[in-house]
Amino acid sequence: MCMNPRNWIIPSELKMEWIHRLTFIFLCTLMLVGFFSRGCFSRPNYLIGTGSYDITGPAADVNMMGYANMEQIASGVHFRLRARAFIAGEPNGKRLVFVNLDACMASQLVTIKVLERLKSRYGSLYNEENVAISGIHTHSGPGGYLQYVVYIVTSLGFVPQSFDVIVDGIEKSIIQAHQNLHPGYIYINKGELLDAGVSRSPSSYLNNPPDERARYKYNVDKDMTLLKFVDAKWGPVGSFNWFATHGTSMSRTNSLISGDNKGAAARFMEDWYMQRSDSSQTSRDDYFVEEAIYNVSSLGQSYRRISIIDRSLDDSLHEIAASVKSTGGRLTERSISVSSRVRGSTGNGDKPEFVAAFCQSNCGDVSPNVLGAFCIDTGLPCDFNHSTCNGKNELCYGRGPGYPDEFASTRIIAERQFNKATELFNSATEQLSGAIDYRHVYLDFSKIEVKLPPVAPGNPEPVVKTCPAAMGFAFAAGTTDGPGAFDFQQGDDHGNPFWKLVRNLLKEPTEEQVNCQKPKPILLDTGEMSLPYPWAPAILPIQILRIGQLVILSAPGEFTTMAGRRLREAVKETLLPNKSGEHGHDIHVVIAGLTNTYSQYVTTFEEYQVQRYEGGSTLYGPHTLSAYIQEFKKLAIAMVNGEVVEAGPSPPDLLDKQISLLPPVIDDMTPLGINFGDVKQDVPKNASYMKEDIVEVTFWSSCPRNDLMTEGTFSLVELLQHNGDWRPVYDDDDFCLRFKWSRPAPLSAYSHATIRWEIPKTATPGIYRIRHFNAAKNLLGSIQHFTGSSSAFIVS
């Protein structure tokens, strides 16, 4: 007997169960369709690898690169600097390398030596064509690593320590990335970030054609372009983004080594991903203890069980903390500083450490001091055209969002970039696909012939030339991020008779050079000065890197907003009509500024006429941008057509000619009866602090130039564990911890290290101490490492 299904009686409970099952199957199907549509289950189309290594230079005695302020001498660490690299390659084809430096800019000499090392290690795999080295433009890193005279005058010449640590760090970051190469995917995303940069030369921008300005909503670029690297085995392993804003949140008076806003944003994002992905382990910021036994065996004392309920501390903790006194200085091994780091460099097991880089773009006229420029004497806005106050440029300063606290401004601008980057990272769905390719050429920018568009249809193309490098009077005026000195002003297109006389003592420019550079009045004719060796570069590299539909323009200078827009547009227009249809209009073009070497600024022709700081610092004359556009278009055409590009004239290697006038460390000393590492100023007795309080401890120390503590730390905050061990929780890489070094007198052999900890809101309640590592040098040149710790204190 057959039954009609329509007559079946199904219990209501069974109906609901089937409804839930079908709903679940439907939702899973939708998710699978979504994943497949984004290519998540497609075959990996690239080899990807990331790497990172410490490049923190000498934290004492060395002038910082960026502001050209002779008084800005390094004396400690805000947070450490790193080289971050990614490699992208076809499984059986071409590869390219991009390295982002927490440094003011790339250096031609650094690039030359890195390429020599890569050739020695990998043969022709990584070379000048497919390796790009770019700086974030922090103005708080040690100088002395460039090879041309004008860029190392304030650092008393070449500084081998600054140079060596950067070359070593770049090489090791690339080695890491190479060793981490695995099949994977690269995603790209773009979004607007509105509150991390403003124009510091708005009057110059306004000199661009009105119809051109009308095409853009803002007078600075607001777009961030981000790459997300996803290892097919491990998942996300890195993120690199490009956004234009200067590394000048830290002022020209700051003396602590710092990656400024971009270096801080990178640290924030790396920590964010580490905490997000490491959910199986207790985060240091979410640490919670209901019952803890503190057994400090090293002190020979045992303490009873202490209950810590609802994160409040029992009074008995004060008894424990009071018994833990400063250790006194003692000798140690350098490896202890390295092993005490909070963050490792190898990840969990074989999983690579997540690497986040915040790269620089066309930041030439973009300031992170977003509140505007004001006179420090009156509080009124500075003069619009000249950025002066009663005719003096020295009084006009930009204000960051944390004004008057430059550390707060740095953190805020960093957080804004970090927040946008995480948003783009989490929502990235467009997958890069297509060939890896690159083109590179060296050009003599002192004499490039440039064909300009004809004045009218049918007219011949005018031919103009670039000039030997020269700096204008406006260069010496500085900017609202860091004003210059004396009576120089931005917007000066005439010059000053007195300073022209001073200039002529060094090198009087020829009439041809004066006419070529007009309307720039020449202050320093650097391109024609060659004693004791060249003062400025003539031969520059330009480079195009391609990963599928992404095109990276490696440019050795600081392009202004409109200059960058014109360059990107010209390259994109060159690529689109010539493409085979692989990506159509989905081409993303980004400018990687300050890459492979450094040649100061690039303005538009119209901005150059105004001769503000950026125009006065455009070395090769009014047609510099036109030369860049012409030559980048040639590279783009060669890439599309698969043509080989001649290498061009090689830049000089001036390492053997370098002069260094920085005195060495002779001897470190302490007073009789005091050891290196002893505490000079301890925490108060029975000290107890709340979150957001500041703890400071001062140690008897030595010059940090004796050992840069590469991949280690000078400062450490430790938390007492229930078994009596001290667990490192904050170190040199943390924004909240500062290492300040000082001498009691300029030529003193004594020195002090003050470690300042601003207790984060997320700090775990408990018993803490502050520890210091360093190395002392004696008269015979022997170096001994030491450490010391403060007395314990409570954070509640």
N, C-alpha and C positions, 0 to 999 in steps of 0.2 A: 504494500500500500504506500503510495507516494503522498508526501505532505507538501502543501503549498507554503513556500516561505513567507508569504504575506500573512499566513495565519499563525506563524510562530509567535510565541510569547517570550520576550527577553526580559529578564529581571532588570530593574533600573540601575542596580549597582554595576551589572555587567555592561550596560550601555555606557555608563560614565567611564568605565575602565577603557573601553574601546575608543571612546572619544579622546581620552588623554593620550592613548597610544598613537592614534592617527595624527593628532596635533603635533606630538613629538616628532613623528616621522616627517611631517610636512615642514616643520621648522628646521630639522636637520638637512632636508633637501635644499631649502632656501640657502642655508649656510654654505653647503657644498657648492651650489651654483655661484654664490658670491666669491668663495675662495678660488674656484676655477677661473672665474671671470677676471680676477686680479692676478692670475698666474701663479698663485701660491703652490699649486701642485704641478706646475709646468716644470720641465727640466731646467736645472740651473744653467743660465746662459753665460755666466762669468766666473772667473776665479777672483775671489776677494780676500784681502787680508788687511789687518790693521795693526799698528804698533805705536808705542809711546815710550819716551825716555826723557830723563831729567837733563835740562840744559842750564840749570841755575848757575850763573857765573859768580865771580868774586863779590862777596857781600860786604866789602870794606875797601875804602880808599880809591875806588874807581869811579870816574865820572859816568853818569847815566846818559844813554843815547836817546836823543829826541828833541829836547828843549834847547840844547846847546847852552845850558846854564852851567858855568864853571863851578858854581857853588853847590850843585846838586850831586853830591858824592854819596855813593852807596854806603849804608851803615846798618845793614840788617836785612831781614826777610819778612815781607808781608805774606806772600805764599810763593811756592816754588814754580819755576818756569819749565815748560816741557816742549819737546818736539813730538808732534803727532802725525803719523803717516798712514795713508791708505794706498794699497795697490789694487788695481783693477786690470784684468786681463782676459783675453779669449782663451778657452781651454787649450787650444793648440795654436795660438797665434800671438798677436801683439799684447804687450803690457804697458801700463803707465804707472807712475808713482807721483803722488802729491803729498808734500810735507808742509804742515802748518806749524810755524815757530812762534812760541811766546817770546818774540823779540821785536825790536822796532821795525826791522826790515830784513830782507835777504841781503847777502853780501856776495859780490862776484868772487872774491877769494875763497869764501866758505864753499860756494857752489863748485868751484874748480877742484878743491881738495876732496870734497865729498865724492865727486864723480871719479876722481883718481882711485879712491878707496873702493868704490863700487866696481870699477873696472878690474881692479886687482882681485876682488872676491868673486864676481859673477861674470867676468868677461864683458861681452857687448850687450848683455841682457838689459841692463839699466845704464842709460847714457844721457848726454845733454839734450837729446831730442825728446825723450819720454820721461824725464825727471823734472818736476817743478818744486821749488822750495820758496815758500811764501811767508812773510812776516805779518803778525797781527797789528803791529804799530803801537805796542805799548811804549810809553816814554819813561818807564821805570825799570829798565833792564840795563845791566852793565854795558858800556860802550867799548870801543877799541878793537872791534872785530872786522871792520871794513878796511879796504886797502888804499883808498884815495885820501889825500891829505886833509881836505876840507872837512871830512867826516870824523876825523880822529884828533883834531886839534885840541878840543876840550878834554879829551881823555889822556892828554900828554903822550900822544902817539899810540902805537899799536900795543894791545894788551894780550899777550899769548894765552893767559888763562881764559879770558872771555872767548877768544877764538877757538881754542882747543875743545872746550866743553861743548860748544855748539856743533862743531864738526863731529865730535864723538857721538853726541846725542842724536844727530840726524842719522848718522850711519847705523846706530843701534836701533833706532825706531824703524828704519827700513828693513834691517835684518829681522826684527820681530815680525813685521808685516809679511815679509817673504816666508818666514817659517810658519806663519798662521794661514797661508793661502789654502783656501778650500773652495769647492763649488758653492755658488750662492747667487743671490739676487741683489739688485740695486734699485731702490725706489726713489722717486723725486717728488718733491712737493714745494709749493710756493705760497706765501701769504704776506699780508701787510703787517708791519710793526710800526705804529704811528708815533710812539713816544720815547724813542731811543736816540734820536738825532735831529738837529736843527742846522740851518745854514749859518755859518759864521762869517760869510761874505755875501749877504743878500744884495748889496749894491752892485757887486760884480755880476751876480746872476742876472740882475735886471738889465744888464747891457746886452744880453742875448736877444735875438729877434723876437718881437712880441708874438708873432704867429707861431714860433717854435715853442715859446713858453706856454702858450695857450693849450698846447697838446697835453700838458702835464698838470696834474692836480696839485702837486707839491714842488717846492724848490729844492728838495733833496729826495733821493730815492728811498722808498719805504718798504720795498720788497725784500724778503728773506727767501733765499732758495736753498733747500735742504736735500741732502742725500742720506738715505737710510740703507745701511749694509746689513743684509740678512744672510747668515751662513746657513747652508742647507741642513747642516747637522745641529748646530748650536743655537740657531735663531739669531736675533740682532746682535751684532758685534761692533757697530760703530755708527756714527752720524757726523757728517761734515756739512756746514752751512756757510753761505756767503751773505754778509749784510754790511752796509756801509755806515760806519761811525768811527770817529777817531778814538785811539787809545789814550785819551787825555782826561779821563775822570780823575786820575791822580795828578796833582798839580806839579808845577816846576820846582816846588820846594820839598816834595816828598823824597825821602832818602832810603825807603825800604824797597827792596826788589819786589816787583809786582807785575803780574800779567794784566793788570788793569781790568776793564770791564769784560773783555773777551776771554782772557785767561780765567777769570772768576766764573764766567758763564760755563766754560768747559768743565771746570771742576764741579760746579753745581749739577750739571747734567750727568756727568759720570757717576757721581754719588747717588743721584736720583735713580739711575738705572740699576746700579748695584743694589740699592735697598729694595727696589721694586722686584728685581729678579731673584733676590736672595730671601724669599719669604719663608724658606724652610729653616733659616737660622734667625736667631734673635738679633734684631737691629740694635745698634748702640743707642739709637734715639728712642727705641721703644722698650728698652730693657726694664724688666719689672721683677722684683724679688719679694716674695711673701715672707720667706724665712731664710736668713743667711747666717752662716757661722764664720766669723772672722778669726782666723788662727794665724797670727803673725809669728811664725816659728823663728824667723830671723832675729826677732827681738827677745826670744826666749820666753814669751808670754802667751798664755792661752786665754781666750775670752769666752764667756758663756754665750749660749744661743741668744740672739737678739732678733726680735720680731720687727719687721718693717711692714706695717699695714697701711694700705692705701697711699703708698709712696711717701709717707711721713716718717721722719727719722726718730728713733728712740734716743732718749738722752744718753744712753750708754755708749752710743757712737762717739760722743764727745770724749768719753774716757779713752776710747781706742785711738782716736785722732790725736789727742793730746800726747799720747805715748810715742807716736811716730815722729821722731826728730829728723832734721836734715842729716843726710848721710855724710856730708863732707866730701870733698873732691877726692877722686881715686882714679888710677889708671884703668883704661879699658881698651878693647879692640875696636877698630873702626866698624867691623862687621856687626857689632851690637847696635850701633846707630841705624844701620841698614835693616837689620832684622826687627827693630822696634817700630818700623813704619806701620801706620795703620792700614794702608792700602798696599796690596801686592801688585806685581806687574805680570803675573802669569795666569790670573783668573783662578777658577775652581777646577782643579785637576788639569785636564788638557784644554779646557774651554778658555779662549782668549779673553783678556780683560776688555771690557767695553771702552771704546775710545770715542770721545766727542771733541770736535774741533769747531771753533767759531772763527771763520776765516775773514780776511779783509777784502773789501771791494773798492769801488771808486769813492773813497772817503775824503778826497782832497779838501772840500769845503764843508764837511759835515762834522759837527761838534756834538759830543754827548752831554754838554752843559746846556741842557734844554730849557732852563729858566731864562736864558738870555744873558747879554753882557751889560755890566753895570760898573759905574765908577766907584772905586773903593773909598773915595774921600767924601762923596756926596750921596751915594746910593742911587743916583739918577742913571738912566740909560746912557750908554756911551754914544758918541757922535756916530751917526749912521754910515757915513761915507768913509771915515778914516779910523773908526774905533779908537777914539781918543777921548780924554777928559781934560777940558781946558787946554787942548793942544798937546797933551802928554799921553803917549800910548802906554806908559808903564802903569797907569792907574786903571786901565780898562781890563776887567776880568769876566770871563763867563762863569755862570753859576750852574752847578749841577743840581739834580733834584733833591739831594740831601744837604744842600748848602746850609751852614758853612762847613759841614763835615765831609771831607773828600772821600773818606772810607765808606761813608753811607752812600754817597753819590755813586761810587764804583759798584757797590753792592746792588743798588737799585737798577742801574742801567744793565748790569749783568743779569739780574733776575728777569728783567723785561725781555732780554734776548733769550734767556733760558726758557722762559714760559712759552714764548712763541715757538721756539725750537721743539719743545716737547709736544706742543699742539700739532705741529706739522709732522713730527715723527709718528705720533699716534694715528694720524689720519692719512698718512701717505699710501696711495693706491696705484699711482702711475708707475709702471715698471719700465726701467731703461732696457732697451734691446737694440741690437745692431752692433756695428763694428767698433772696435777700439782703434783709434788712429791718432796721429800727432804730426805736427810740423814745427820746425824750429829754425831760426836763422839769426846770425849776428849781423848787426848793421852799424855803420859809422854814422852816428846821428849828428856829427859836426858838419856834414856836407851832403845830406840827402836832397836830391832834386825831387820836387813835388809838383805834380800836375794838378792844378786847381780846376774846378768846373768852369766852363766858358762863361763870360759875363752875359752873353746873349747867344741864342741858338745860331749856329753857323760860324761863330767866332772861334779863333784858335784857343786852345787851352793854355792859360798863363802858366809859366814855369817859375817856381820860386825855390829857395833853398833854406835848409835849416842852418844854424850857426854853431860855432864852437861854444861850449858851455859858458854861461855867465850868470851871476846873481845880481839882482837889482837892489836898489835902496830899500824897497818895501820888504825884502827878505829880512833885513836887520830889524824891522819893526815888530816882527813876530806876529802872533795872532791873539785873539781874545782867550784862547786856551793857555797861551804862554807868551805874554808880551815881551818885546825886546827891551833894549836900554837906550840911553842917550836921547837924541831928538829925532830919531827916525819915525816915519809915519807910513801907514798903509795908504795906497792911492797916490804915492809920490812918483810922478812921471818926469821930474826935472832933476832931482838930486840936489846935493848940497856942496858948494865950492870947497869947504873945509875938508869934507870926507873924500872928495875927489882928489885933493892933494895927498891925503893919506893913502888912498888907493894907488895913486901913481908911483908911490914908493915901492909898492909890491910889483905892480905891472900895469902900465898904462895901456888901455885897449887901443887897437888900431882904429882908424876912421872906418874901415870896412866893417869891423866888428860892431862899432857903435851904430852904424847904419843898419846892419843886419838885425840887431837886437831891438831897434826902435819899436815902440816908445819907451822901452825899459832903459832907465839910466843905470849904467853899469857900476856896481859897487866893487865886485870882485870878478875879475876876468879869469875865472878858474880854468876854463877850457884851454887857455893859452899859457898856463903856469905849470912848470914841470920840474921845479926844484923844491926839495931834493928828489922828488918823483911826482908823477901827475897829481894835480889837485882834484880833478873831477873826471868822470868817465867820458869817453867818446864812443866806444864800441859797446852796444847794448844788445841783449838777447830779447827777442819776442818769440812767442810760442803759442800754438793752439793745441789743446788736448780735446779729444772727443771720446765720449762713452755713449754710444747709441745716439739718442736725441739731445744729449747734453754737450755743449761746447764751452770749454773753459779758455778764456783769453788770459794768458800769463803776461802781465805787463810790469815793467821794472820801475814803476813810479806811482804817484798819487794823482789819479784822474779826478777832476772835479765832477760834480753831478752831471752837468750838461755834456761835458767832454766824454764821460762814460756812456751816456745815452747815445751820443752820436756814433761812438765806436761800436757799441753793441748792435745798433740798428744797421750800420754799414755792413758788418760781418753777416748778420742775419739775412739782409737783402742779397748779399753775394751768394750765400749758401742756398737759399730757397729756389731761385730760378734754375740753378745748376744741379739740383739734387735729382736722384733717380726715382724719387717718390717714396723712399723707404719710410720717411716720417712726415712728409708733407709739411704742414705749418706747425707741427708740434716740436719745434726746435727751441731749446732753452739755452740762452747765451748768458754767461756770467763772466765778470771781470775779476780775476785774482790779482789784486794790486800788490805792489812791493815784492815782486816775485823774481827770483834768480839773481837780481842785483838791484841797485838803487840809484835813481837819477832824479829824485825830488818830484816836482809837480808837472802836471799837464792840464792847461786850461784851454778853453775855446779861444779862437782868434779874438772874439769880442770881449771876453773877460780879460784877456791879456792887455787890451788897450787901457783898462782901468788901473792896472798895476797895484792891486792889493797884494797881500802876502803871496797868494798862490801864483799870481802873474809874475811877481818879482822872482819867484822860485822856479819858474818854467825855464829850464836851462837853455834850451836850444832854439829860442826865439819864437816869434808869433805863429809860425807854421808848424810847430811841434806836433800838435794834434793831427793836422792834415797828413803829416808824414806817417804817424802811427796808423791812421786809417788806411792810407795807401798800401802800406807794407803788410798789415794784417789781412787786407783783402787779397793780396797776392798769395799769402799762405793759405787762405780759405779756398781760393781757386785751385791751387796745387793739390790740396787735400781732396777736393771733389773730383778732380781729374786723375788722381792717383799719380801725380808727378813728384819727382824727387826735387828737393830744394837744395841749392848749393849752400854750404855751411856758412859762408861769409868770413870776414876777417876775425881771427881769434882775439879775445880780450887778453890783456897782459896779465901775467902772474907776477905780482909785485912782492911776494912774501919775503924774498931775500933782501929787498930794499927797505923793509920796514924799520922804523926807529921807535924805540920805546924809552920814555923818560920817567916812567913810574918807578919809584924806588922799591926795592924788594923789602920783605919783612926781615929784619935783622935778628931780633931777639924778643921773646915774650918773657915777662917777669911778673912775680907777685911779691908783696911785702913779706918780710921775714916771718915765718910761722904760719903762712897762709898757703894753701895748695890751690892749684887750678881746679875749678869746680866747686870750691867752697862757696857757701852762700854769704853774700855781703849784706843783703837786705831780705829777710825772710818774711813769710806771712805772719800776721800778728798771732800771738799766743791764743790758743783755743778759738782760732778763726772759724767763722761760719758764714757762708755766703748764700745769697739767693740767686736764682737765675737772672741773667742780664747784669749781674754785678761784675766788677772787674778785679781780677787777681793779678798782682805783679810781684815778681821775685827777681832779684838781681844777684848774679854770680860773678865771682872772679874768673875772668876768661882770658882768651887769647885772640889773635887776629884771625878772622875767618878765611883769610886767603891761604892759610897753611893747608887747609883741606876744604874743598867746596862741599863736602858731604854729599856728593852726587848719589842719587837714589837713597839717601839717608835723611837725617833730620838734625838740626841744631836744637830744636825745642820739642818737648813732649809733655803731654798731660796724661797722667796714669790714674786709673781707678782701682781701688783695692777690691780684690775678689774674696769670696768666702773662704778660699783655701789659703789665703795669705799672699797670693801672687798679685803683682801689679799688672793690670792690662792696659796697654796703650790705647787711648781713645781719641786724641787730637795731636796733630804734629804740624810740621812746616807747611803741609799741603792744605791746612784748614784756614778758612777766611777769618775765623774768630781768634786765631793765635798769632801773635807777632813776636819776632825776635829782633830786638834793638841792640846794636853793638855800639860801644863808645869808648873813647880814651879820656882820662881825666885832664890831659893836656895834649896838644898837637903832636909832640915828639915823644910822648911817654911810652915806655915799654909795658906799662900796666894797661889793662883794659877790662871792661865790664860787659856782661850780657844781661840785658833786662828782658824777661819773658813776660808778656802781657796776654792774659786770657780773658776775653769777654765771654762770660758763661752763656752758652746758647739756651734758648727757651726749651730746647729738646734734650738738654743734658740730663743724664741719669742721676737721681739723688744718691749720695754716697760719700765715701772718703776718697780724697784725691791728693795728689802731690804733683809738683812741676819738676821736670828733669831737663838738664842741659847737657849737650854733647859738643865737643870741639877738639881742636888739636893745637898743641903749643910747640913752638920752635925755639931751640936754644942757639947760642952763638956758633956752635959747630955745625949747625944745619940739621941736626937730628929733630925729628918730629914725633911727639908722643900724644896719643889720644887720651882723653879724660872724660869723666862724667861726674855729675853731682846732682843731688835732689834736694828739694825744699822739705820743710816739715809738712805734715799732713794737715788737711783742712776739710771742712764739711761743706757740701753743697746740698741744700735742702729745697 
